[in-house]
Structure formats: structure tokens, C-alpha cells
Amino acid sequence: MNNLLSNKKVSRKQVEDSARFQSFGVIRPIAIGLTILYALLTVAHYFALTGSTRSHMMVVSGASSTLALLISMWHQFERRKGTRFNPHFMVEVLVGIGVFNCFAHQLYVPEPHHSTNLVLATLAASMVIWRRRYVFVLISLTWAHFWYVTQRGESSPLWGHFGFALFMAQFVAILNYVVRRRTVYQFEKLRNEQLESNRKLREGERLAGIGEVAAVMAHEINNPLAIVSLQLQAMHRIMAKNNLNIDEFTKALARADRASERIALLVGKLLHSTREEQGGDIERAAMTHLLNDVVIEFRKRIEGLGVQVSFVSPAMEGWCYMRKAHVISILYKILDNALDAVQNFSEAKIEIGFDKIKLGTTEKVRVWVSNSSKKIPKEVLDKIFTPLFTTKVGGGRGLSLSVAKAQAEAMGAELAVENNNKMTTFILTLPTKSEKSEVTRAKIAS
């Protein structure tokens, strides 16, 4: 992992919170384990010991089992109540129960080999206790108790052997405790680094998103700006002839005005990108008028390039539901793509048209744009709507068709491509009925 926060310290509060979380997780299993263990030891002491030692050890084991059970119940109560409590105290009480039993066992049966209980208790305590003072208290009490028992019990060389074992156990316990604290610290440090990495990643993604939006907007605004420029040139030519044709002049102004409206819509869409409806409301419009305007503007743009553009207009208006700004934008993208595809062919043809089709019980308006380019390979066809995918050598950003498909889907339309040996055809399919009216009819029918 990149050392993003190597110069930043982990706060003490972070370490303490992480330690509390770990302590909270071990309370219940330890408490239940000790409850069962000391309940079994109570029974074992009854059969294994005799006299006052038996009664004393049964009382100690029974009390320990009961206290561990109460702590388990207390832990559950606090957790369900959702109160914030210090789990370290519960862990320390549980460790104290275990150590007290070891002390009592060796006190009532002062034999060297019973020191193994202290060894095990010390090692176990180092794995769960967090606060330093309790570790030192535990070590101090253990040595004080061991010294007292050696003075009280029978003299034996085994006391030295088990005393060394206890010393080594406490040394290992201290190492384990230090490593635990260091591990928690390193864990929190790595967690900080991960959070910082995620923050920088999100920031990078946001900036990349802004860059992509800027690239798309530049691409989108380019077409209507070209139309405005073209109409202004047309106006200059009309005025230069000193033979002002009011009708032609008005039409040119209207086209420039529509193109400027498209720019305003695109900028508005960028400023309100979080809104559900983008690019204007979905409205019912006649496809024949929209296509006629697009074809006229496109023919003017490619004048002199030797590309034949034909408009197949059926004897109907083709009413359907659309976002007009999106449909115009989609058509210009497809037409520009078609122009790039046919420019190097001797017979450069582009055909645009529409018709009505029936899919089951639903009527749709289908708009197609065909061009006379060579057949597109299947591997290219499969990726043609993929963002940033382009086959243009030395140019192209790979945004046109991916944005067009996204715009189509945003208004409930579909954009597809078909390919054969003679023509490549892009098909835009639009609904003839709005979704709201369909839902209303369905509710009335039900």
C-alpha cells in the first residue's frame, strides 16, 4: 500500500476505540467459556478433593462460574440497550476470576506443579487485557503469590524449575502484549491510509467525470455552433447580393435560433445534471418535420464533398414521444459518423428515413440512417457503442455513438446498428405512446 500518511500520527483515541471494539468481541465467548469451565470444576472438585479443601474449592469454583454468567448477562443487556460502556473492565474482571482461581488452587494445594495454572493464566491474560496498569498489577500479584506459596509449602527443587517457567511465561506475555498494542496501532495506520487512498480515488473519479462531461459538452455544442456559423454565412451572402430575400433570410434566422436553443438546452443539462429529466421534457412531435430540418442543415454542411444525401419521407407525419434536443443530437452524431465512413468511396451515399412498425401490440416509429460504407467487422460492431472506442486513425474520441445510445435510452428509445455487404444502418426506435398514458390505461383496465 502506498504510504500516504507516513508523516501523520494515529490518534490515541483511534487506537483506544479499536481496542474497545476488540475487547467487546471477546467478552461473551470468554464469559460463557469460564461459566462452563468452573461449573465442571465444581463437580470435579467434589470427586477429586476431600475435607475442607474440597468445600473451599467448590465454593470458589461455583462463585466464579456464577460471576462469569452474570458478566455474560450484563454484556448482553448493555449491548441490547445500546449504551456505550467500557468493555475493558468486563475483560479485566473475567481475567481476575481466572487468576483468583489459580491463586486459590495453589493456596489450598501448595504443590510446585500447580504453578502451571499461573503460567497458563498469565499467557491467557496477555491476549485479552489492554490497559497497561492491569498487566503490571497481574505480574506483581502473581510473583507475590508465588513467593508466598513457596514460603508456605514444602521445600522442593521443583519450585525453582516452575519459578523459571513462570518467569518465561511472563516475559512472553509482555512481548505478546506489546505486539498486540503495536498491531492495533499499525492496523489503524493502515486504515487511515486506506481511507485517504479511497478519498483521493473518489476525487480522481470526480475530476475524471468532470473531464468526460467537458469533452462530451464540447462534442455536443460543436454541431449547433456549426449550424449557427453556416446560417450567418448564408445571411452574409444574401446581404452581399443586395437582393434581400425576406423568406430565405427568415428561414436562416429561424435555423440559427433553433441551433442556439440546442446550445442553451445542452448547457442547462450540464448545470442540472442531477435532475431526472435532461435535455428538455419528453413531448409528442412529428418526425417528418424534424428530419426535414436536420437533412436541410446537413446537406448545407457537406455541400461540395460529393456525398449524396437522400431523405425517404413516407406519407405520414410520424408522431412519437421524444426529447427533441436529444433526437437532433443523436441524428447529427449518426450522420457525422456516416460521413466519415463514406468519404473515401467513389459512390458516397447516405440515406435517412422513417416508418412505423408494430412490435407485438405496440406501435413504434423507426428512424434509420444508412450509409454505403464497407461491411463493419463483427469485433468492431460489438464495441461500436462502447465509450472511448474508435477506429478513426489519428482522430476521434470514441464518444459520439456511446453518448447517442445513452441519450436514446434516457428517453425510453432504442438505438441499434445493422450491417450487411452493401449498407451499414443505424436504427433509432421511438415510442408512439407515452409511458404515463400506458400506466393510466393499465390502471383503468385493472
N, C-alpha and C positions, 0 to 999 in steps of 0.2 A: 504494500500500500504506500502511496506517496506520503511523505512526511509533511503534511500540510500544516500541522500545528506543533512542529518540533520546538518552536520557541514559545509556546503557550503552555502554562501550567494547568493541570487538572485541579479544580477547586476541591477543598476538603469536603464541602457539602456533597459534591458529586460522589466521592468515594464512600462517604457515610451512607448516602441513600442506596448505593449499590450494595453495600454490606448489609444494610437493613433488609433489603429485598432477599438476599441470600439467606439471612437468618430466618426470615419469615417462612421461607420454603422448607426449612429443616425441622421446625418446631413440632409439627404434628407427627411425622414419622418417628422422631426420637421419643416423643411423649408416649405414643402408643407402644413402641418397642420396649421402653422401660416399664410401662404398666404390665405388659405380658411377662417380661423377664422376671420382675420382682414378685409377681404373683406365683410364678413357677418356683422361684427360690424359696418363697414362704413354705410351699408344700415340701420342697426338697429338704429344708432345714428341719422340718418336723420329723422326717425319717432319718436324716443323716446325723443330727446332733442330739445331745442329751442334756438333761439338767437345766440349770439356769441359762447356759449358753444357748440352748435351743429356744427357750422362751424369748430371750433378749433379741436374738437374730430374727425370729419370726415377727416380733413387733417392728423391728427396723425395716425388714423387707415389706411387710404389709403396709406400713405407713408410707414407704417410698412408692409402692405401687399405687396407693390411693392418691398421693400428691401428684404423681405423673399423670394420672387420669384426670384430676381436677385441672391441671395446666392445659391438657388437651382440650377439655371442655371450654375453658376460659378462652383459649385461642380461637376456637370455632365461634364462640359468642361474639368476640370482638370483630372477627372477620365478617360475620353476617351483619353486624350492626354498622360496619363500615367506618368505625372510629380509627383514628390514627394513634397507634400505640408503639412503644419501643420493644421490638422483638428480642433485642439483645438480653433484656432482663429475663425473659422466659427461658432463653437458651442457657443463661448462666445458672438459673435455678435448677434446670434439668441436669446440667453438669455437676452442680453441687450435690444433687441427690445421689448420683453415681459415685462421686468421690467420698461422700459421707458413708455410703455402704462399704466401700473399700476400707476406710478407716475403722469402722465398727467391726468388720470381719477380722481385721488383723489385731484389733484391740482385744477382742474376746478369744481369738485363737492366735496368740503371738508366735507364729512359726515363720521362718525365713521364706519358704516357698510361696506364702500368701502375698509376698511383695509383688508378685507378678500382676496382681489385681491393680496395684498402684501404677505399674508400668503401663498397663493397657488403658487405665483411666486417663493418665497423663497424655498419652498419644491421642486418644479419642477427643479429649478436651481441646487440644491444639487445632483440631479440624473444624471446630464449630464456634469457639469463643472468639470474639472480635476485639473487645476493649483490653488495652494493654495491662491496666492495673489488675484485672482479674487473672490474667496469665501469671503475673508476678505473685499475686496472692496465692494462687494454686500451687506454684512451685515452692513458695516459702512454707505453706502449710504442710505440703507433702513431706518436705525434709524435716520439718519439726516433728511431725507424727512419726516418721521413720526412726528418728533419733530416740524419741520417747519409747517406742516399741522395742528397739534394740536394748535399751537400758532396762526395760521391764521383763523382757523374755530371757530365755536361757542362752548362755554364751555358746556361740557356734561360728565356725569359719565361714559358713554359708551366708551370714549376714553381710560380710564384705563383698561376696560374689553378687548377691542380689542388690546390694547398695550400688555397686558399679553399674549393674543393669539399669537401675532406676536413674542414675546419673546420665547414662547414654540415652535413655528414653526421653529425659527432659531436654537434653541437647538437641535430639531430633525433633522434639515438639516445638522448641524455639525456632529452629530452622523452618519447620513446616509453617509456623505462624507468620514468620517474616515473608516467606514465599507467597503465602495466601494474600497478605496485605499488598505485596508488590504486584501480584497478579491482578488484583482488583484495580489497582492504580493504572496498570498498563491497559487493562480492558477498557476503562473509562477514557483513557487517552486515545485508544484506537477508535472508540465510539465517537469521540469528538472529531477525529479525523474523517470518519465515515460521514458524519453529519455535514462537515464542511465540504467534503467531496460532493455529496448529494446537492448541497446548496449551489455550488459552482456549476454542477452539471445542469441543474434546473435553470440557472441564469444563462448558461450557454445555449440551452434549448430555446429559451425565450428569445435570446438575441438572434438565433438561427431562424426562429419563426418570424421575427420582425423582418429579417433579411429576405426570407422567402416571400412574405407579403409584399415587401417593396418591389421585388423582382416581378411578381405577378401583376402588381398595380402598374408598373412601368410597361409591361407587356399589354395589359388591358387598355390603358389610356392611349397607347400608340395608335390603335386603329381609329378611334373617333377623332384624334388630333389630325391624322392624315386626311380624314374627310373634311374637317374644317379648313385645313390648308388648301385642299383641292377646290372647295367651293369658293374660297376667297380668290384663288387664281382665276376661276371661272368668272367671277364678278369683275375682276380687273380686265379680263379680255372683253367682256360685254361693254364695259365703260370705255375701253380704248377704241372700240369701233364707232363711237359717237352715234350708235343706233340702238338706244336702250330698249330692250325687250322686257317690259314690266313683268310679263308672265314668267319668263325664264329667270329673271332676277329674283322674283319672289320665291320660286321653287328652290333656287340655290340658297337663299337665306333660310328657308324652312329646313333644308337638309343640314345646313351648318348649325341651326338651332337644335335640331334633334341630336346631332353629334355632341354638342355641348351639354345637353341634358344627360346623355350617357356618361360623360365625364363626371358630372355632378353626382349621378347615381353611384358610380364606382367609388368616388371619394367618400360619399355618405356611407357606403357599405364598409369601407375601411374604418371610419370613425365609429360605426355602430356594429362592429364585428361580433359582439356578444349577443346581438339580437337574433331571434329565431328566423325572422323573415328578413332576407337580404336581397338587395337588387330590386326593391320595389315589391308591391303586393302582387299575388297571383291574380290575374284578371282574364276575362274572356276576350279574345281578339281574333281577327280574321287573318289567317296565314297568308292568303294571296296578296294582300296589301303590304304586309311586312316583307315578304320575299321579293316583291316587285321593287321596293325601295332599296333592299340590300343588293339586288342584281344590278340596278342602275348605278349605284355608287361603286360597286366592284368593277363594273365594265370601264368606268372612267379611270379608276386607279390603274388598270392594266392596259390601258389604251397604248397601242404601238408595240406590245410584246408578242403579238402573233398568236394569242391564245383565244380560242373560240369559246364563248360562254353562252349557253342556251338555257332558257327558262321554260320548263314544261308546266304550263298553268292549266289545270283542269277547269271545267265549267262549274266551279263552286268556290265559295269563299274560304271554306276550311276553318270554321270556328272551333277554337280549342282553348284550353286554360294554360296560361304560361306567365312567366315573368318576361316581359318584352325585352328588357335590357339584357337578360341572360341569353335569350334565344338569339338576339342580334349578335351578341358577343360570341356565342358558340358557332354560329354560321360563318362569321368572319374568320374564326380560327380554322375551321374546316376548309374554307375557300383558300386561305393563305397556304395551308398545308398542301392542298391540291395544286395550287400554282407552283409551289416549289417542286412538286412531283413531276409535273408535265413540261416544265420549261425547256428541258433539253431534248424533247421529242419533236419530230417533224410534224406530226399531227397532234397538236396540243388541244385537247377538248375538255371542257368542264361542263357538266350538266346538273342543273338544280331543279327540283320539282317537289310536288307533294301529292298525296292522295289519302283516301280514307280506307282503313282496314277494320276488320272485325276479328277480335280475339275472344272466342267464346261468345259471351253475350255483351261484351264491352266494345264500343267503337273507339278507335284511336285515329289521330291524324299523324301520318308518317311523312316526314320530310327527308329527302335524300340529296346527297351531293356526290356525284360520280366524277371520276377523272380517268383519263386514258393512259395512266402510267403502267409500268410493267407490274407483274404479279409480285406481291409482297411475300417474302419467305415466312413460313409458319412461325419460326422462332422470333421474328420481328413482330409479326401480327399479335402474338401472345403478350408482348410487352408494350404495345403501342400506346396504351393509356397509363403506363407506369410513369410516375413523376421522375423528372430528370433523365428519362431515356430518350435518346435522339440518334438518328442515323445520318444527320447532316454533318458533312466533313467541314471542320473549321468554323462552325457556327451552330446556332440553335441552343436553347437552354433546356429543352425537353419538358416545358411547362404547358405548352398550348393545349394539347389534347387531354392531358390529365386534368387541367383546370376546366376544360369544356365538359368532361364527363362529370366532374364534381358539381358543376353548375346545373347540369341536366338532372342529376339525382336530387339536388336540393329543392327542385320544384316538382318532383314526382314524375319526371320524364326519364326516358332511357336513351342512351347513346351507344351504338354498336357499329361494327365495321364488317363488311363482306368483301370478299376478294375472289376474282377469277382471272383467267388469262387475258381478258380484254379490258376490264374496268375494276377500279377499286371504289367502293361505295360506302360512305358513312351515312348512317340512318338515325335520325332523331325522332323518337316516338312520343307524342304528347297526348294527354287525356282530353276527351271532349266533354267530360262531366267533372265537376269539382268534387273533391273528397267530402266537403261539408254537405253538399246536396245528397251524395250517396249515403252518408251516415243518417241524414234526416229521413230519407226514403226507407232505410232499413229499420229505423225506429218506428215509423208509421206502420210498416208491414208487420212488425212484431207485435 
